């Protein structure tokens, strides 16, 4: 199972405040890169929550592909970003 640290879900919660109405962030794979985009939750999606709010969704196949990974916050000169570990 893909793991999200508490710091990562809190960061996603802050990002969610800018979401278009009815949408949440989606983690997706494009070639060999991961990305985030605003999207609508689908029935089959895996859901990541923070404070009883859905902050991110992703397809089950992506979760299987990344089952041994974690997503955490990395602090850079440009601010906080999500990073795969």
N, C-alpha and C positions, 0 to 999 in steps of 0.2 A: 504494500500500500504506500502510495506517495504520502510523505509526511510534511506537515507545515508547522513551523515553530510558532510559539505564541507571538513573537515579534513580527513574523511574517503575516499572521492573520490580523494583527493590530494595524500593520501598515496597509494591508488590503482594505480594512475597514475605513481608514482615512481616505484612501483612493475612491472608495465606493460613494463617498459624499458628493462626488462630481458626476455620478452616473446619470445617463439619460433615464427618463421615467420608465420603469418596468424592466430595466436591464441590469445586468451584473457583469463582472469581469469574467472572461473565459480564457483559460490557459489552452493554447493550441500549439501544434507542431507544424512547422513549415520547413520542409527539407530536414536539415540537421539543426535547426534553430527553434527555440521556444519563444512564444510571444503572448501578449495579452491584448484582448480587444473587448469592447462592449458587445454584449449579446444577450439573448433571451434564454433562460434556463429551459432545458429539454427534460422530458421524463426520465431518460436513461442516464442523465448526467450524474457524476459524483459531485457532491456539494461540500464546500468548505465554509464554515460559519465562524462568526465572532460576535459575542454578545447577542446571540439568538438572531443574527442577521446573516443572510447568505452573502458572502463577499467574493466568492469565486466558484466557478463550475469548470468541469473538464470531462472529456469522454472517458469511459471505462478503459478503452484500449490504451489511451495515453497513460492512465494510472498504472496499468500492467507494465508498460514499457519502462516507466520510471519507478517501479515498485521498491527499489533499493535506495532511492534518493530522498533528500529533504530539501525544502525550500525555506530559506532564511533571509534575513535582511543583512545587506552588506552596506557599510557606510563608506562613501567615496567623497572626493572633493566636490562632486556635483550634487551630493545629497544621498539619501537612502535609496537603495535599489534592491530588488529581489534577486537572489542568487541561488543556483542549484548546487547542492553539496552532496 
